[in-house]
Amino acid sequence: MAMSNLYSKISTKPMKRFQDNVTVKQTNPWLNESPIPVSDSPPTVSPLSSFIVLQREGTINQPISAPASPLSSLSSPLTQLNLSSPEDCTQDPNWQATKPTVRERNAAMFNNHLMADIIFIVGSPGHIQTIPAHKYVLATGSSVFYAMFYGGLAENKRDIEVPDVEPAAFLALLRYMYCDEVQLEADTVLATLYVAKKYIVPHLARACVNYLETSLTAKNACLLLSQSRLFEEPDLMQRCWEVIDAQAEMALRSDGFVDIDIHTLESVLSRETLNCKEIHIWDAALRWATAECIRQELEPSSANQRRSLGSALYLIRLPAMNLEEFANSAAQTGILTQQETIDVFLHFTASNKPQLCFPIKPRQGLKTQVCHRFQSCAYRSNQWRYRGRCDSIQFSVDKRIFVVGFGLYGSSSGAADYNVRIELKRLGCVLSENSTKFFSDGSSSTFHVYFENPIQIEPECFYTASVILDGGELSYFGQEGMSEITVGNVNFQFQCSSESTNGTGVQGGQIPELIFYGPPVDD
């Protein structure tokens, strides 16, 4: 399956500056449902001192100086950049006079045969592209290229084969070196990260990682976790874990989960902070085992599924299920031995419990944090009333969080039941909504209502939280509202929403609390 299928939907972002003098142009994928091939273990990058150049029939073969290429597992045609002929801009004999800056003149040489002194034969058989280049430009941008062309083991050969790199990704590397531009596309960003690592171009690699971090969702987090291990990117790994922990059920149900490698699977199954029921973890492990049997061309029988899982089976906390969940799922799959099944049943029912080979303690999950935006609350004889009107507020944060629900005020005139619909929007698009009920005991305490799944909130973007209540005529309402609030390591900003038709705003009203998962609070 081609790496170019990593993202299924993209939208163009405007040009922005990369450092002080590098233009970044990228497109941002919203959803990822297509799997990408991953390696079983993270390879290591050979040090420059071990750079070896081999001569074969007048051709220089590339040294192994980067992680194992993901290109080897591609099975469909490679995506290539659509570039106009570079020679067009240098056909004029006086072309230098039309380009007043060094950058423009250097960019004119990008993918141009004019004065080229090296030719790269890039891509796997059947998808090869010949790309001209200039040793001086490459050597000034990469220590690997410098060693190849001017080091002690340099070979004076014109053609260099690069079978482990996509042509589109190699052109993205050269564009950066010639033009000071980072042009990233959803279908080539991983291949570009690979080639940036291979030739030790850290600024381009960092741009790729930043792109991937902003594209993280529950649907692609597990796959990107595998890739971040492959490319040895700890920051990207941490971002992936944040998404997987907070939206564990969605991440485990994603199509790409079944394509992660066994080491990543073991990391996920052993994760203490996964925020979902153990039954969902069991179901995900079985889906992965079935896919692994198919990859190995084995019948997905219970015995083969167990063999595929290996020791990872004993990372699943079967005793953390309830008795009904275990009896209706794991106990009937045939994956457990008869003795294992009996022992788990006895663990649930017997006073003298047997020793199990499965972890007993439930996962801790994540601890919710609460943003309180009012300093006090009150009630009056003529407010706060609900007649189908909307209470709404806009907010933004400076770090990625996951909103799980709202805290709401209840009746100020005795106990009452409320029907409530909560909603979260961005740019007018509904991200999540839920209709539910809650009972108010007549106190000024807030009552928590939740979405079905946590919603990912990106930094520096405004979101709209809305609620419509139907219940007691009067309720408490907040006052002395704050426009800026810090909770743990997250800074919130609030502003009034044009959708609020029932009076809620920054200074007072409903929706006194946002309940969320966020970065751990420093001790």
C-alpha positions as CSV (number, residue, x, y, z in Angstrom):
1,M,0.0,0.0,0.0
2,A,1.5,3.3,-1.0
3,M,2.6,5.8,1.5
4,S,0.8,8.4,-0.7
5,N,-2.4,7.1,0.8
6,L,-1.7,8.3,4.3
7,Y,-4.2,11.1,4.1
8,S,-7.5,11.0,2.3
9,K,-8.5,14.7,2.5
10,I,-6.3,17.8,2.4
11,S,-6.9,21.5,2.4
12,T,-4.4,24.1,1.3
13,K,-2.6,26.3,3.9
14,P,-1.2,29.7,3.0
15,M,2.5,30.3,2.5
16,K,4.4,31.1,5.7
17,R,8.0,31.7,6.6
18,F,10.3,28.8,7.8
19,Q,12.9,30.3,10.1
20,D,13.9,33.8,8.7
21,N,14.5,33.1,5.0
22,V,12.8,29.8,4.1
23,T,9.3,29.7,2.6
24,V,7.0,26.9,3.8
25,K,4.1,25.8,1.6
26,Q,2.1,22.9,2.9
27,T,-1.3,21.3,2.7
28,N,-3.0,20.0,5.8
29,P,-4.9,16.7,5.9
30,W,-8.0,16.5,8.1
31,L,-8.7,12.8,8.2
32,N,-6.6,9.7,7.7
33,E,-8.2,6.3,7.3
34,S,-5.7,4.6,5.0
35,P,-2.9,2.5,6.5
36,I,0.8,2.9,5.8
37,P,3.4,0.2,5.9
38,V,5.6,0.2,8.9
39,S,8.8,-1.6,9.9
40,D,8.9,-4.0,12.7
41,S,11.7,-2.2,14.6
42,P,13.2,1.2,14.6
43,P,16.5,1.2,12.7
44,T,19.4,3.4,13.5
45,V,21.2,6.0,11.4
46,S,24.8,5.1,10.6
47,P,27.3,7.8,11.6
48,L,28.9,9.8,8.9
49,S,32.2,8.1,9.7
50,S,30.8,4.8,8.4
51,F,29.8,6.3,5.1
52,I,30.7,3.7,2.4
53,V,30.7,4.4,-1.3
54,L,30.7,1.3,-3.5
55,Q,31.5,1.3,-7.2
56,R,29.6,-1.0,-9.5
57,E,29.6,-0.7,-13.3
58,G,30.4,3.0,-13.2
59,T,27.5,3.8,-10.8
60,I,27.7,4.9,-7.2
61,N,25.3,3.0,-4.9
62,Q,23.9,4.9,-2.0
63,P,25.3,4.2,1.4
64,I,23.0,3.0,4.2
65,S,22.9,6.2,6.2
66,A,19.2,6.5,7.2
67,P,16.3,4.4,8.6
68,A,15.0,1.6,6.5
69,S,13.2,3.1,3.6
70,P,9.4,2.8,3.7
71,L,9.6,2.8,-0.1
72,S,10.4,-0.9,-0.1
73,S,6.8,-1.8,0.9
74,L,5.1,0.4,-1.7
75,S,3.0,-1.4,-4.3
76,S,1.4,1.4,-6.3
77,P,2.8,4.1,-8.5
78,L,4.6,6.9,-6.8
79,T,3.2,10.4,-6.6
80,Q,5.4,12.9,-8.3
81,L,5.5,16.7,-8.1
82,N,4.2,18.5,-11.1
83,L,7.0,20.7,-12.1
84,S,7.3,22.9,-15.2
85,S,10.5,22.4,-17.2
86,P,13.4,24.0,-15.2
87,E,15.3,24.7,-18.4
88,D,12.7,27.2,-19.5
89,C,14.0,29.9,-17.2
90,T,17.5,29.6,-18.5
91,Q,17.0,29.4,-22.2
92,D,17.7,33.1,-22.6
93,P,21.5,33.4,-23.0
94,N,21.4,36.4,-20.6
95,W,19.1,34.7,-18.1
96,Q,21.4,35.8,-15.2
97,A,20.5,39.4,-15.8
98,T,16.8,38.7,-15.2
99,K,17.4,37.4,-11.7
100,P,18.7,40.1,-9.4
101,T,19.3,37.9,-6.2
102,V,21.5,35.0,-5.4
103,R,18.5,33.0,-4.3
104,E,16.7,33.5,-7.7
105,R,19.8,32.5,-9.6
106,N,20.3,29.5,-7.4
107,A,16.7,28.5,-7.7
108,A,17.0,28.6,-11.5
109,M,19.4,25.6,-11.3
110,F,16.8,23.5,-9.4
111,N,16.1,20.3,-11.4
112,N,18.0,21.8,-14.3
113,H,20.5,20.0,-16.6
114,L,22.4,23.3,-17.2
115,M,25.8,23.0,-15.6
116,A,24.7,19.8,-13.8
117,D,27.6,17.7,-12.7
118,I,25.7,14.8,-11.0
119,I,22.7,12.8,-12.1
120,F,20.5,11.0,-9.5
121,I,18.5,7.9,-10.7
122,V,15.8,8.0,-8.1
123,G,13.0,5.5,-7.3
124,S,12.3,1.8,-7.3
125,P,12.2,-0.2,-10.6
126,G,9.3,0.8,-12.7
127,H,9.0,4.2,-11.0
128,I,12.5,5.7,-11.7
129,Q,13.1,9.4,-12.4
130,T,16.3,11.0,-13.5
131,I,17.1,14.2,-11.6
132,P,20.0,16.5,-12.4
133,A,21.9,18.3,-9.6
134,H,25.0,20.3,-8.8
135,K,27.5,19.0,-6.3
136,Y,28.4,22.4,-4.8
137,V,24.8,23.2,-3.9
138,L,24.2,19.8,-2.4
139,A,27.4,19.7,-0.4
140,T,26.7,23.1,1.1
141,G,23.3,21.8,2.3
142,S,24.2,18.3,3.6
143,S,27.2,16.8,5.3
144,V,26.3,13.5,3.7
145,F,26.5,14.9,0.2
146,Y,29.7,16.7,1.1
147,A,31.2,13.3,2.2
148,M,30.0,11.7,-1.0
149,F,31.4,14.3,-3.4
150,Y,34.4,15.9,-1.5
151,G,35.3,13.5,1.3
152,G,38.1,11.0,1.5
153,L,36.0,8.2,-0.1
154,A,34.5,10.4,-2.8
155,E,34.1,8.8,-6.3
156,N,34.2,10.8,-9.4
157,K,31.1,9.2,-11.0
158,R,28.3,11.1,-12.7
159,D,25.3,8.7,-12.0
160,I,24.1,7.9,-8.5
161,E,21.3,5.4,-7.9
162,V,18.8,6.1,-5.1
163,P,16.4,3.2,-5.2
164,D,15.0,3.7,-1.6
165,V,13.6,7.3,-2.1
166,E,10.5,8.5,-3.8
167,P,11.3,10.9,-6.7
168,A,8.8,13.4,-5.3
169,A,10.4,13.4,-1.9
170,F,13.9,13.8,-3.4
171,L,12.7,16.8,-5.4
172,A,11.3,18.3,-2.2
173,L,14.8,17.9,-0.6
174,L,16.4,19.6,-3.6
175,R,13.8,22.3,-3.7
176,Y,14.8,23.1,-0.1
177,M,18.5,23.2,-0.9
178,Y,18.2,25.2,-4.1
179,C,15.2,27.5,-3.3
180,D,15.0,27.8,0.5
181,E,11.5,26.5,0.2
182,V,9.8,23.7,2.2
183,Q,7.0,22.4,0.1
184,L,5.1,19.6,1.9
185,E,2.2,17.6,0.6
186,A,0.1,15.1,2.5
187,D,1.0,12.2,0.2
188,T,4.8,12.7,0.4
189,V,5.5,14.2,3.8
190,L,6.6,10.9,5.3
191,A,8.8,10.1,2.4
192,T,10.3,13.6,2.6
193,L,11.0,13.1,6.3
194,Y,12.8,9.9,5.4
195,V,15.0,11.6,2.8
196,A,15.7,14.5,5.2
197,K,16.9,12.0,7.8
198,K,18.9,10.0,5.3
199,Y,20.9,13.1,4.1
200,I,21.0,14.8,7.6
201,V,19.0,17.9,6.7
202,P,17.6,18.7,10.2
203,H,15.6,21.8,9.3
204,L,13.6,20.1,6.6
205,A,13.1,17.1,9.0
206,R,11.8,19.4,11.6
207,A,9.3,21.0,9.2
208,C,8.0,17.5,8.3
209,V,7.6,16.7,12.0
210,N,5.7,19.9,12.6
211,Y,3.5,19.2,9.7
212,L,2.7,15.7,11.0
213,E,2.0,17.1,14.5
214,T,-0.6,19.5,13.2
215,S,-2.2,16.7,11.2
216,L,-2.7,14.3,14.2
217,T,-6.1,12.9,14.8
218,A,-7.4,9.8,16.5
219,K,-7.6,8.1,13.1
220,N,-3.9,8.4,12.2
221,A,-2.3,8.6,15.6
222,C,-1.4,4.9,15.9
223,L,0.1,4.8,12.4
224,L,2.1,8.0,13.1
225,L,3.3,6.5,16.4
226,S,4.8,3.6,14.4
227,Q,6.4,6.0,12.0
228,S,7.8,8.3,14.8
229,R,9.5,5.2,16.3
230,L,10.9,4.4,12.9
231,F,12.3,7.9,12.4
232,E,13.3,8.2,16.1
233,E,11.2,11.4,16.7
234,P,10.4,11.5,20.4
235,D,8.5,14.8,20.2
236,L,6.2,13.4,17.6
237,M,5.8,10.2,19.6
238,Q,4.7,12.2,22.6
239,R,2.1,14.1,20.6
240,C,0.8,10.8,19.3
241,W,0.5,9.4,22.8
242,E,-1.5,12.5,23.9
243,V,-4.1,11.8,21.2
244,I,-4.1,8.0,21.7
245,D,-4.5,8.4,25.5
246,A,-7.4,10.9,25.3
247,Q,-9.2,9.4,22.4
248,A,-8.2,5.8,23.0
249,E,-11.5,4.2,21.9
250,M,-11.5,6.1,18.6
251,A,-7.8,5.4,18.0
252,L,-8.2,1.7,18.6
253,R,-11.2,1.5,16.3
254,S,-9.4,3.3,13.5
255,D,-8.7,1.3,10.3
256,G,-4.9,2.0,10.6
257,F,-4.6,0.4,14.0
258,V,-4.4,-3.1,12.5
259,D,-1.3,-2.1,10.4
260,I,1.0,-1.1,13.3
261,D,4.0,-3.2,14.0
262,I,4.1,-5.7,17.0
263,H,6.4,-3.4,19.1
264,T,4.0,-0.5,18.7
265,L,1.1,-2.8,19.6
266,E,2.8,-3.9,22.8
267,S,3.4,-0.3,23.7
268,V,-0.3,0.5,23.3
269,L,-1.5,-2.5,25.2
270,S,0.8,-1.8,28.1
271,R,-0.2,1.9,28.3
272,E,-1.4,2.8,31.8
273,T,-3.2,6.0,30.7
274,L,-5.4,4.6,27.9
275,N,-8.7,6.2,28.4
276,C,-11.2,3.5,27.5
277,K,-12.7,0.3,28.7
278,E,-10.7,-2.9,28.6
279,I,-13.3,-4.6,26.4
280,H,-12.4,-2.1,23.6
281,I,-8.7,-2.9,24.0
282,W,-9.4,-6.6,23.7
283,D,-11.5,-6.1,20.6
284,A,-8.7,-4.0,19.0
285,A,-6.1,-6.6,19.8
286,L,-8.2,-9.3,18.1
287,R,-8.6,-7.1,15.0
288,W,-4.9,-6.6,14.9
289,A,-4.3,-10.4,15.3
290,T,-6.7,-11.1,12.4
291,A,-4.9,-8.7,10.1
292,E,-1.5,-10.1,11.1
293,C,-2.7,-13.6,10.2
294,I,-3.7,-12.3,6.8
295,R,-0.4,-10.5,6.3
296,Q,1.4,-13.8,7.0
297,E,-1.0,-15.7,4.7
298,L,-2.4,-17.7,7.6
299,E,-6.0,-18.7,8.3
300,P,-7.2,-16.3,11.1
301,S,-8.1,-19.1,13.4
302,S,-8.1,-18.7,17.2
303,A,-4.8,-20.6,17.5
304,N,-3.1,-18.4,14.8
305,Q,-4.5,-15.3,16.4
306,R,-3.0,-16.2,19.7
307,R,0.3,-17.1,18.0
308,S,0.3,-13.7,16.3
309,L,-0.3,-11.8,19.5
310,G,2.4,-13.8,21.4
311,S,3.3,-12.2,24.7
312,A,1.3,-9.1,23.9
313,L,-1.8,-11.2,24.9
314,Y,-0.7,-11.0,28.5
315,L,-0.7,-7.2,28.4
316,I,-4.5,-7.1,28.2
317,R,-6.1,-6.6,31.6
318,L,-8.9,-9.1,31.3
319,P,-9.8,-8.9,35.0
320,A,-10.5,-5.2,34.5
321,M,-13.5,-6.1,32.4
322,N,-16.8,-6.8,34.2
323,L,-18.0,-10.4,34.4
324,E,-20.6,-9.9,31.6
325,E,-18.1,-8.4,29.3
326,F,-15.6,-11.2,29.8
327,A,-18.2,-13.9,29.5
328,N,-19.6,-12.5,26.2
329,S,-16.3,-11.8,24.6
330,A,-12.9,-13.1,25.6
331,A,-14.3,-16.3,27.2
332,Q,-15.9,-17.4,23.9
333,T,-13.3,-16.6,21.3
334,G,-11.2,-19.7,21.8
335,I,-8.0,-17.7,22.1
336,L,-7.6,-18.3,25.8
337,T,-6.8,-21.7,27.1
338,Q,-9.4,-23.6,29.1
339,Q,-7.4,-23.1,32.3
340,E,-7.0,-19.3,31.6
341,T,-10.7,-18.9,31.1
342,I,-11.6,-20.8,34.3
343,D,-9.1,-18.8,36.3
344,V,-10.5,-15.5,35.2
345,F,-14.0,-16.6,36.0
346,L,-12.9,-17.7,39.4
347,H,-11.2,-14.3,39.9
348,F,-14.6,-12.7,39.3
349,T,-16.6,-15.0,41.5
350,A,-14.5,-16.9,44.1
351,S,-13.4,-15.6,47.5
352,N,-10.2,-17.6,47.1
353,K,-8.9,-16.1,43.8
354,P,-6.3,-17.9,41.7
355,Q,-3.1,-16.2,40.5
356,L,-3.5,-14.9,37.0
357,C,-1.0,-14.3,34.2
358,F,-3.0,-11.2,33.2
359,P,-2.6,-7.8,34.9
360,I,-5.4,-7.3,37.5
361,K,-5.2,-3.6,38.2
362,P,-7.4,-1.4,36.0
363,R,-5.7,1.3,33.9
364,Q,-5.6,4.7,35.5
365,G,-6.7,6.5,32.4
366,L,-6.5,10.3,32.3
367,K,-7.6,12.7,35.0
368,T,-10.0,15.4,33.9
369,Q,-9.2,19.1,34.4
370,V,-11.8,21.8,34.8
371,C,-11.7,25.4,33.6
372,H,-14.0,27.5,35.9
373,R,-14.7,30.8,34.1
374,F,-16.9,32.6,36.7
375,Q,-15.8,33.8,40.1
376,S,-19.3,33.5,41.6
377,C,-22.9,32.6,40.8
378,A,-26.2,34.0,41.8
379,Y,-30.0,33.8,41.1
380,R,-32.8,36.3,40.8
381,S,-36.5,36.1,40.6
382,N,-36.6,36.9,36.9
383,Q,-33.7,35.0,35.5
384,W,-32.1,32.7,34.3
385,R,-34.9,31.3,32.1
386,Y,-34.9,28.6,29.4
387,R,-37.3,28.7,26.5
388,G,-35.4,26.8,23.8
389,R,-32.9,29.6,23.4
390,C,-29.1,29.0,23.0
391,D,-26.4,29.8,25.6
392,S,-23.1,30.0,23.9
393,I,-19.5,31.1,24.4
394,Q,-16.3,31.1,22.3
395,F,-12.9,30.0,23.6
396,S,-9.4,29.3,22.5
397,V,-6.4,27.6,24.1
398,D,-2.6,27.8,23.7
399,K,-2.0,24.0,23.8
400,R,-3.8,21.0,22.4
401,I,-6.5,19.7,24.7
402,F,-9.5,17.3,24.5
403,V,-12.9,18.6,25.7
404,V,-15.0,15.9,27.3
405,G,-18.0,17.9,28.4
406,F,-19.4,21.1,30.1
407,G,-20.4,22.0,33.6
408,L,-23.8,23.6,33.8
409,Y,-25.9,25.4,36.4
410,G,-29.2,23.8,37.5
411,S,-32.4,24.9,39.1
412,S,-32.5,27.8,41.6
413,S,-36.0,26.9,42.8
414,G,-35.8,23.4,44.0
415,A,-35.0,20.0,42.5
416,A,-35.7,19.7,38.8
417,D,-34.9,17.5,35.7
418,Y,-33.4,19.0,32.6
419,N,-33.2,17.9,29.0
420,V,-30.0,19.3,27.5
421,R,-28.3,19.4,24.1
422,I,-24.6,20.3,24.1
423,E,-22.6,21.2,21.0
424,L,-19.1,22.1,20.0
425,K,-18.3,23.9,16.8
426,R,-15.4,25.3,14.9
427,L,-15.9,27.8,12.0
428,G,-19.5,26.9,12.0
429,C,-18.9,23.2,11.6
430,V,-20.3,20.9,14.3
431,L,-17.5,18.8,15.8
432,S,-19.6,16.9,18.3
433,E,-23.0,17.1,19.9
434,N,-25.0,15.1,22.5
435,S,-28.5,15.2,23.9
436,T,-28.9,13.9,27.4
437,K,-30.5,14.6,30.8
438,F,-29.4,15.6,34.2
439,F,-31.0,16.0,37.6
440,S,-30.5,19.3,39.5
441,D,-30.9,19.1,43.3
442,G,-31.6,22.8,43.6
443,S,-28.1,23.7,44.8
444,S,-25.6,26.1,43.2
445,S,-23.3,23.2,42.3
446,T,-22.5,22.6,38.7
447,F,-23.7,19.5,36.9
448,H,-21.5,17.8,34.4
449,V,-22.7,16.6,31.0
450,Y,-20.4,14.8,28.5
451,F,-19.9,14.2,24.9
452,E,-19.7,10.6,23.7
453,N,-16.0,11.0,22.8
454,P,-13.4,13.6,23.7
455,I,-13.0,16.3,21.1
456,Q,-9.6,17.4,20.0
457,I,-9.0,21.1,20.4
458,E,-6.1,22.7,18.5
459,P,-4.2,25.7,19.9
460,E,-4.8,29.3,18.7
461,C,-8.2,28.6,17.1
462,F,-11.6,29.7,18.4
463,Y,-14.2,27.1,19.2
464,T,-17.9,27.7,20.1
465,A,-19.4,25.9,23.1
466,S,-23.2,25.9,23.0
467,V,-26.0,24.5,25.2
468,I,-29.8,24.4,25.0
469,L,-31.7,23.5,28.2
470,D,-35.3,22.6,28.8
471,G,-36.4,22.3,32.4
472,G,-37.0,24.4,35.5
473,E,-37.9,27.9,34.6
474,L,-35.2,29.5,36.7
475,S,-31.6,28.5,37.3
476,Y,-28.4,29.8,38.8
477,F,-26.1,31.8,36.5
478,G,-22.5,32.8,36.7
479,Q,-21.1,36.3,37.2
480,E,-17.8,38.1,37.4
481,G,-16.6,36.2,34.4
482,M,-12.9,36.2,33.3
483,S,-11.7,36.5,29.7
484,E,-8.4,34.8,30.4
485,I,-7.8,31.8,32.7
486,T,-4.9,29.5,33.2
487,V,-5.6,25.9,34.2
488,G,-2.5,23.8,34.9
489,N,-0.3,24.4,31.8
490,V,-3.1,25.6,29.5
491,N,-4.2,29.2,28.9
492,F,-7.8,29.8,28.0
493,Q,-9.3,32.9,26.3
494,F,-13.0,33.6,26.1
495,Q,-15.1,35.9,24.0
496,C,-18.8,36.4,23.3
497,S,-20.5,34.3,20.7
498,S,-23.0,35.7,18.2
499,E,-24.9,32.4,18.5
500,S,-25.8,33.1,22.2
501,T,-29.4,34.2,22.2
502,N,-30.2,33.6,25.9
503,G,-27.8,36.1,27.4
504,T,-24.6,34.1,28.1
505,G,-21.4,36.0,27.5
506,V,-17.9,36.4,29.0
507,Q,-19.1,38.3,32.1
508,G,-22.0,36.1,33.0
509,G,-24.5,33.3,32.1
510,Q,-24.4,29.6,31.6
511,I,-21.6,27.1,30.7
512,P,-19.5,27.9,33.8
513,E,-17.1,25.0,33.2
514,L,-15.2,23.3,30.4
515,I,-14.1,19.8,31.3
516,F,-11.1,18.5,29.4
517,Y,-8.0,16.3,29.2
518,G,-4.8,18.3,28.9
519,P,-1.1,18.3,29.4
520,P,-0.1,16.9,32.8
521,V,0.0,19.5,35.5
522,D,3.5,20.2,36.8
523,D,4.1,19.3,40.4
